[in-house]
């Protein structure tokens, strides 16, 4: 039996990587064996001045004393530390009678790029890497990781103007405004071409405003919840994405109890095998070149009454340079994600949730495949100003639990965004959806071998000679597009929104079995090869 990870959350045991380090193709990876290993214990450790030497027996007591970018600011200090212990961190000090902020070997700093810093349980406060007009440049990866069975906690993590870091097994948690800090829980950014940020790897993280938000009112959510994981770099030229923040990855992690959960605004970024749940605004916003968003679960969003347009994944305007009309973002893979609007029967403020969409900017070479979306919304998948792209093998289903007057979760492709040109040269095939709408007035927009499920007419529409045509009766239409006869009950093994049961594997006699064609995608949501009889939707057959 093939299975997709349950919508239920399984928290990561922070014992180390759950899989090999994952980065975007072509980005640097760390050696599996560090140079030296050091230990920090904020509860029982000691400063160097008090005898701490970074060993397991005599750990240091402050991570900021080792790596903080704030060492480059005049007046910054950590009790018992005379300089940062990581040799690559610039710090403010005197050289030949003058003030400088540079990294050097004065005092023989023991920690070097390539080393690992292992953390015991305790609160480490706000961790900041890099400083204004001052880069921390590492020749090799520095790993900051939880000791087996320990739970180190950062209040926030801010990474900028630096390179080659791995954070593994860290809990990042605090309410908005803690320590006077209103930043996202985890933020990655740059300071332009002179101070880029590259090769930042985060694994097995737990990112949340609080362990639980049970009982919070909407006003408490707005006052207390932080943004989650935000990668947001300096704008490019409109065609090269976000070039100065690049090669950032988050994998195997859990983000919960936040406002907007994720922003992917850096080139060559990977976001994979993560769970995002109990979030107040958007799940994942994306706006960069060369993105891979795969195998994530997004579920249980809340309506906070703040006027936000609720989206599981939304293409955004992103960083936009002055004088640039719009960004053209390229090479984006959105594959094998599970989006379930509601699985928690006690969800405080259930609301609609758009699925995967892009209403702004311009998009080239997008691949949107094998995603499962179960929601109440007008848009299940909605992609405009899309070019040279493929939208295939997705399952998009209306759950009918939240009133969205006049709407059924539709799979829509084509047309233009608010700023962009008309869509072109895009294939829509092998999809299974509650409704299918194609704006094929652009050059090369084609739809074939899709199945729309009855019975919420019009189940299908596209343009003929510039005039929209609506199709409402079960049957086979142009290019082997089908309106089925039985809807979800006839297609799926066990689909019952009333009990929040969303098994969208196909029945043996489903019309979706045999309705597909060869080509993209070649595997299904579980990675199983697609063979005869070719199916539509995220699952192949037989099971």
N, C-alpha and C positions, 0 to 999 in steps of 0.2 A: 504494500500500500504506500503510495506516495503521499507525503503530507507537507503542508506549508506551516511554518511556525504559527502556533496559536496566537490569537489576539491577546490572550492573557500574558501579563508581563512576567518574565523570569529574570530576576535581578542577577546581575553578574557577580560571581564570587571573585573578589579582588585579590586573587592569588598570583596574578601574573597574566600575560597575554593569553586570551582564549584561542588565538589563531596566530599564524605568522603575521608579522607587521605588514599592514596594507597601506599602500600609497598609490597615488595616481600614476599611470604608466609613464615611465621616464624620469620620475622623481627619485631622489636619493633615498637609500635605506640604510639604517644603522647596522653595524656589525652585531651578530648575535651574542658576542662575548665582549663585555666592556673592558676598558683598561684597568682601572681600580674601582673598588666599591667602597662607598662611604655611607655613614649612618647618621640620621638626625632624629632626635626625640624631643619634641617641644615640652614634654612633661618632666622627664627625668634626665635629659641631657644637660651638658654644660658648655659654656662659651670657651673659646681657646684660652682666654685669660684665666678661667677657673679650672683648667685641666682637661677640657674636652679635646679629643684628638680625631674624632670622626670614625673611630672603630666601633664595632658592635658593643664592646664592653664600655667604652667611654664616648658615646655619641655626642655630636654637637647639639645645640638646643634651638638653632634658628636657621631656617632655609633662606630667609632674607639676608642673613649674614654671609651666605655663600654666593647667591646668584642675583640679588636684586639689582635692577637697573638704576634704582634710586641712589646707589652709591655715587653716581656721576653728578649728583646735585650737592652744591655746597651746603654744609650743615647736616646732611644725612649721616646717621650713625646707628649702629646696633650695639648695645652694651656688651662689652667683652670682645668685640671684633674691631681690629684696627684697619681692615680693608676687606674687600670681598675675597672669599677663599677660592673662588673659581677664577683662574688666571686670565680668562678672556673678558671679564667684566671691567669696563672703565670705571675709575673712581676719582673723586676730587682729592687732590693732595698737592704738595709742593715739590717741585723739581728745580734744583739750582736756584732756589729763592723765589720761584714764580709759581703761580697756581695753574694746574693743568687738570684735565679730566681725561685720562688715558688708561688703557690696560697695560700693565707691565709686570715684571717679576720681582718687584721690591717686596722683601719679606718672604720670598719663596712660597707663594700661594700653593697649597698642596693639590687642589682639585684642578684637573685639566680636561679640555674637550676630549671626548671618548670615554670618560668615566661615568659611573652610575652613582646616583645619590638615592639611597633607600630611606623611606620615611616610616616612622612609627606613628601610632595613633596620636591624635591631638589636633588642635586648631593652629594653623600656620598663618592666619590672617590673610591680608591682600598680598598677592604675589604679582610683581611687576617686572617684566623683562624689557630691556631697552630704555632709552631716555631721549628727551627732545634733542635733536641734532647730535645724537650720540648712539652709535651702534654697538651692540655686543656681537662680535663676529667669532663664530666657532669653526675650527678646522675639522672637527668631527662632532658627532652627535653627543650631547649631554642628556643622559636619561635620568628622569626623576620619577621614582616608582614606589608604590606601597610595598612594604615588607609583607610577606605571606601572613594572612590573618589579621593585618592591621588596617585601620581606617583613618588615614590622614585627611584632614579637611582644610580646604582653602576657602576663604570668604569670597574672593574673586581671583581670576587669573587673567592678566592683561599681557599680551605678547605683541611687541612691535620693534621694528628696527633691529632684527636679530635673525639668526638662522640655526638650524640643526638642533632641535630639541625634541625629546620624547617625553610625554607625560602619560603614565600608565597606572590605572587603578586609584585615581584620586577622586575624592568627593569634593565638589565645589558647591557650597551652599551658604546663602545668607539672604535676608530680606532686603528689599530696596532701601537704600539709605544707610545701611549698616556701615559704620566707620566713616560716615559722610560721603559714601561712595554710591553713585547711581549708575554705574557702568553695568553692562551685561555680565553675567556670571563668568563666561569665558569669552574674551574678545581677542581677535587677531587682526592686526592692521599694519600699515606702513607709514612712512613719511616721504613718499615720492621716490623718484629714481635714485636719489643719493642715499636713501635710507630704506632699502627694501626689506621685506620679511619673506623668508623662504624655508621650506623643509621643516614644517612643524607637524608633529605626529602626536595625536591623542588617541589613547586606547582605553577601553574598559572604564570609562569615566561615569560618574553619577552626578548629574548637573540639575540642581533644583533650588527653588527659593526657600522651600521648607520640606521636611519629611512628609508632612501632610498638610493639605489645605482644607480638610474637612471642617465644615462649619463656617468657612469664610463667606462673607457677603460679597456682592459684586463690588461695593465700594472698598472693601478690604483687599480684594484682588487687585484693584487698580492702584491702591496705595502701597501694597506690600510686595507684589510679585515682580521679579526682575525679568528682563529679557534673558534668553538662554545662551546659545552658542552663536556668536556673530563674527563672521569673517567679512571685513569691509575695507577695501583698499582704496588708494588714490585712483581717480579716473584715468583711463587711457585715451586714445584718440577717436573713439567711437567704433573702431573695427578690431582693436587688439585686446578687448576685454578689460580686465583689471590687472595690469602686468606686474605691479610692484609688490603685490601680495600673492604668493604662488606656492604650490605644492604643500597644501594644508590638508590634513586628513583627520577625520573622526570616525572611529569604528568600534563596534561592540559595546556601545554606550547607551545610557538611559537618561533622557531629559524629561522632567516632569515638573508640574506646578510652577509654570512660568507664563509670562505674557506671550509675545511672539517667541517661538522656540528656537528657530534656526534661520540665519541669513548666510548664504553662500555667495560672497562677493569677492572672491579671489580666484585667479586662474589656476588650472591644473589641480582642482580640489576633488577629494574623494569623501563621500559621506555614505557609509555602508554598514549594514547589520546593526542599526540603531533602533531604539524604540523612543517615540515621542508621544507623550500622552498628558492629559489634563493640562492643556494650554489654553490661554485666553484669546489669542488673536490668530496669527497664521502659524502653520506647522513648519513648513520649509519655504523660504523665499530664495530664489536663485537669480543671479545676475553676473555672469562672468563667462569666459571661454573655457572649454575643456573641463567639463564637470561630469562626474560620475555619481549618480544618486541611485543606489541599488539596495535591494533586500532590506528595506526599512519598514517598520510598522508605525503608522500614525493613527491615533485613535483618541476618542473622548475629548473633543474640544468643548469649550464653554463660551456661552454668550455673556459678555460682561457689560453690555449696554453702552459701549464706548464708540459705537458707530463703525467699528472695523468691518471690512469686507472679509468674511471668514473663508480662508483657503487652506487646504492641506498642503498644496505645493503651488506657488505662484511665481511666474517670471516677472521680475521687477524692473523698474527703470534703472536702478543701480547707480553707481557713481557716474556722473555725467559732466564732462568738461565744458567750460563756457564756450559757446559758439557751436557746439555739436548738437545737431537736431535730435538724434536718437542713437542709441547703441545698437550695433549689430553683434549679437552674441552667437558663438559658433561651437559646434562639437559638444553637444549635451546629451548624455545618456541617462534616461530615467527608466529603470528596468526592475521588474519583480518586486515592487513595493506593495504593501498591504495597507489600504486606507479604509478604516471603519469609523464612521461618524460617531457611533456610540456602542460600547460594549459594557459599560458600567451602568447597571440599572439604577444606581443611586446618584448618578451624575447630577450635580447641583443645578446647572443652568444649560440644559441641552438646547442646541440650536442647529441651524443648517450648516453645511460644510461643502464648499466647492471642492472639486477633486484636484486635478492637475490642469493648470491653465496658464495662459499668457495673453493678457489684454493690452500690454504695453511693449514698446521697442520692436526689434526685428530679430528673427531667429533663423539660423542656418545650420543644416546638418544636425537636426535633432532626431534621436531615436527614442521613441516612447513605446515600450513593449512589456508585455507580461504583467502589467499592473492590475491589481484587484481593488475596485473602488465600490464601496457600499455606503450610500449616503442619501440624505434628503437635500436637494439643491437644484438650481436651474442648470448648472454646469457640472457634469461628471468629468469629462475631459473637454477643454476648450482652448484651441491653439490657433492663433491668427498671426499674419505676417511671418509665415513659416515656409522655409524653402529647402529643397533637396533633402527631404526628411522622410521618416517612416513612422507611422502610428499603427501598430499591429499587435494582435494577440492579447488585447486588453479585455477585461471583464468589468463593465460599468453597470451598476444596478441601483435603482431607486429603492430605498427602504420604506418610504411612505410614512415615517413616524413623526416628521415635523412638517407642518403646513407650509408649502411653498406655492402659493396660488398661481395657477397657470403653468407650472413648471414640472418637468420630470427630468431626472438627471440624464442629460444628453451627452453623447459623444459628438463634438462639433469640431471640424477642422476647416480652415480656409478664411478668406476675407482678409481684412487688415486690422491691425491694432490701432490704438488712438493716434500713434505717431508714425507707424510703419507703412510700407507699401503692401500691395496685394500679395497674397500667398502664391507660391509656384512650386511645381515639380515635387509634389509630395504624394506618397502612396498611403492609403488607408485601407487595411485589409485584415481579415481574420479576427475581427473584433466582435464581441458579444455585448450588447448594450440594451438598456431600456428604451433608448431612442437614439437614432442616428441622423445627423444633419450635416451635409457637406455643402460648402460654398465653393463650387467648382468653376466659378467664373474666371479664376486665375489660370495661367498657363500650366498645364501638366498636373492639375489636381485630380486624382483618380481614386475611386473607392470601389473595391471588389471583394466578394466573398466575406461580407459582414452579415451578421444576424441581429435584427432588432426584435425584442421580445414584446409580444402583445400583452396587455391590451390598453394602452394609454395613447390613443391616436393624437396627432399623426406620428407613427412610429419611425418613418423615414422621410427625408426630403433632400433634394438637390436641385440644381438648375438645368433647364433645357432651353436652349436658345435665349439665355438671359432671363428666363422667367422661372421662379421657384415652383417646384412641383412637390406636392405632398402625397404620401402613400399611407393608406390606413388599413388595407385588407391583407390578411395572411396570403403569402404567395412568394414566388421568386420573380425578382425584377432585374433590371439591367445589371450587367457585370456580376451576375450570380449573388446579388444582395437579396436577403430573405427577411420577410416578416414571419415569425414563427406562429404556431397556432395555440401553444399552451402556456407561454410565459414562464415565469420562474419555477412554477410547480413541475412543469414538464422538463425543464432543462437541468435543474440542480438536484444534487443528492439530498440536501437538507437545508432549505432556506426558509427561515421563519423569523422575520424581524420582530414579531411580538415577543418572542423569547430570546431575542438577540442571538439567534443561531444563524451563522452565515457560511455554511459549507457550500461553496459554489463549484465543487467538483461536478463533473457531468454525469448524468444518468446514461446507462447504456443505450437507451432509445432516444436520447435528446436529439433534437434537430441540429444542434450545434456540432454533433459528431458527423463527420463526413461533409460538412458544409464549407470547410476551409480549403486552402490551396497550399502548394509548396512555397518556399521562400520565407521571408522574414515573418516571425522569428523562427529559427531552426530548432530551438529548445523551448520548453515551457517554463512556468514560474518555478518549478522545482529543479530545473536543469535537465529534465528528461527529454530525450530527442523526440521531435515531432515526426511521426511516420503515418502511413496510411492506416486508418481513415483520418485524414487531416481535419482537425477541429478548429472552431473559432473560439476565442476567449483565451484565458490565461492557462488553462489546463489542457494537456494532450490526453489521448485516450488510446489504449485501455489504461485503467488505473494500475 
